[in-house]
Amino acid sequence: MPTITATVTTPDGACPVTLHTPNGPGPWSGVVMYPDAGGVRPTFHEMADRLAAFGHAVLLPDVYYRRGEWEPFDMSTVFGDQAERRRLFGMIGSVTPDKMATDAAAFFDFLAGRPEVRGDRFGVCGYCMGGRTALIVAGRVPERVAAAGSFHGGGLVTDDETSPHLLADRITATVYVAGAQNDNSFTNEQAETLDKALTAAGVRHTVEIYPAGHGFAVPDNAPYDEEAAQRHWIAMQELFASSLPS
């Protein structure tokens, strides 16, 4: 798939991005893909290419750009290495909901200005911490988001005032949430709470739990599950095909 490397100017600096597009002249509907806690790495470039093949221009941002040049994580060992685990969680904590929203507005402006992209409302999707980002962006920048997909996202329902489920009444996008089984970061009870909040707000949505572990959709994660990953691709293809500008 054709890939363009660029930077997007945000209120906090310059965010490196890649824009992945199908072959052909376009234009296509735009989607922002938020990576998991490990950040942008080869497996996410491959995933962005795969999503682009469905007929979308896919923006993949370095959500940790405020850190400057950062050493990539080894996802097979990061959670067992205490120093790397601390570094990872420090970086996760640096991406606050306010920063997610201001970054997203800049990403959407970038997409709207690209000749490869059509429309002024976009899709967002994310994995792990990126799944939480997708819902926060859908609630905080609702006029720009037509569809939001969250896959094995954590922290979707919390006691904090910034919890994504509290944004339900602001969301105008179609929402698809696929949680992981036995996931303390998004339990069955929390899935029920999120479902009820979206239903009460009149949001068109699906919330379900896949029979696979946290990380099921990302190939370099240890719990990667081929069957669950394929299910997520089908669900995302249907979500964006039914909700994004055509």
N, C-alpha and C positions, 0 to 999 in steps of 0.2 A: 504494500500500500504506500502511496506517496506520503511523505512526512516532511513538514516544515518546522524548522527550529526557530524560535523567536523569543522575545521577552515582552512581558506585559507590565506596564507601569501601574503600580498600585500606590495608595497613600504612604506605604512603608518602604517603597523601593522598586526594584526591577525583579520580577518573578520569571525565571526560565520556564518555558513551556514548549511542548511539541504539539503540532496540529496534524492529526492523522485523517486522511481522506480516502474515499474510494477512488478507483480509477475512473477517468472520464472528466467531463467539464463541470459537472455540478450545475447549480448550487445544491447543497444538502442541508438538512436540519442539523443544528448544532447541539452538541452534548459535552458537558464537562465531566470527566472521570476523575474521581478523587481516590488516590491510592490508600492502602492500609497504613498501619503505623510505621512500616519499614520504608515508606516513601517511594519515590519514583526509582525504578530499576528495570532491567531488561524484561522481566515477566510482565510488567505493566505496559511497556511499549508493545509487547505482543498482544496483550488484551485489548489495548486501544486499537490496534490494527484489526483485530477480529470484530470489534464493535463497528468500526468504520465500514467493514465489508457489508454490514447490514444496510448501508446507505446513509451514514451520518458523518459529519465532520466532528472529530473527537479531540477535544482539548485536554491534554494531560499536564497538569501544573506541578511544579516542585513546591509543595506546601510548606517546606522548611526553608524557603529561600532567605528568610530573615537571618538564618544562621550562617549565611555565606557558603563557602565550600565545606561540605560536611562528609565525613567518611561513611560510605554505605554500610548498612547492617547485613550481617549474615543471618538470615531468618531461620536457619537450621540450628543455630547455637545462641542467639541473642537472649533468649529467656532463661538460659542456664548459666550465663556469664553475668555475674552481679554488676560489674562495672558497665558492661554494655546495656544491661537492663536499665540501670539508672540513667544512662545517657538517652536511651530510647524514651523512657517515660518523661524525662525532662523536655525532650523535643515535642512529645505529644502535648504536654501541658502548655507549651508556648503558643499553640494554635488555638486561640480563644474564639468563642462564638462571634464576638465583635470583629475579629480579624477575618474569620470565615466569611462574614457578610460583606465587608469592604473588598476583600479579594474577589469574591464572586461577582460583585458589580463590575469590577475591572475586567474580569474574564468575559463577562457577557458583552461589555462594550467592545472588547477586542473581537469577539466572534461576530457581532453585528456589523463591524467594519470590514470583514473579510469577504472578498468576492466568492469564496467557496461556500459561504453560509447563507441560508435564506431564513427569513423570519426574524422576529424580535423577541420571541419566547423560546426557551431552550430546555433541554433535558439535563438532569444531573444524576449521577450514580456514584456509589462509593462502597468501599469495603472496610470492615472493622471501623476504625476511627473515621474513615471516609464515608461510611454509611451514616454515621451520626452527622457528619458535615452536610451530607445531601439533604437530610431532613431540616437541619437548622437553616440552610440556605433557602429551602422551599418556604420556610416560615418567615424568614427575615427579608427576603427579596422576592416576595410572592408574585409581583407583577412581571417578573422576568422568567419564571419557572413554570413550564407546562407539564413536566413529568419528573418524578423523583423516584429512584430505586435505591434501596439500602440492603446490602447483603452482608450477613453475619456482623451487623453493626452492633456496637456496644454503647451503653449509656443513653439509650433512647428514652428511657423513663427513669428519672432520678428524683431525689428530694430537693435538688437545687433549683433556684428560680430560672436558670437557663436551660432546664430540661427540654428537649425537643418536643415532647408530647404536649407541653403547655403552649406551643405555637399552633396547635391544630386549627384554631379558629381563624388564623391568618392565611392558611395554606389554600391556594386555588389550583394547585397542580393535582394530577392523578398520582397516587402514591402506591408503591409496591415495596413491601418489607418482607424479607426472608431471613428469619433468625436461624441460629444453629441450636441443635439439641444440647441439653445439659450445659448451657452457657450462662454462667453467673452474671455476665455483663448484660444479658437480655434474657430474662427468665420467661417461663410460660405465663406467669402472673403479670409480668410487665408487658408482655405481648397483648394480653387481654386489656390492660389499662390503656395502651396505645390504641388498640382497635376501638375501644369505647370512646376515646377522645376524638378520634377521626370521624367516627359515626355521628357523634353529637354535633360535630362541626359541619356535617354534610359533605365531607371530603370523599370523593370517589377513591376507594383504596382496597388493598388486599394486605393482610398481615397473616403470615403463616410461619411455621417452624419446619425446617427441612430435617430429615433424619440423617444428619451429618454434623461433624464437629465445627467449631469456630475456625474459620479459615478455609472452608470447603471449596470456595470458588477460585482461589489464587494458587496457581500451580507450584510455586516455590514454598508454600506453607506446608508444614508436616501433615496437618489434617486434610489436605486437599482430597476431594472426593469426586471422581470423574462423573459419576451419575448425577450428583447434586450440582456440579459445575455446569453440566449440559442443561439441566433443568433451569438453572439461573439464566443461561444465555437465551433460552426460549422465552422465558418470562420477560426478560428485558427487551428482546426484540418485539414482543407483542405490546409491551408498555409504550415504547417509543413510537411504534408504527401507528398506534391508535390515538396518540396524544400530541405528537409534534407536528409542526407545519409541513404540509405535503405539497 
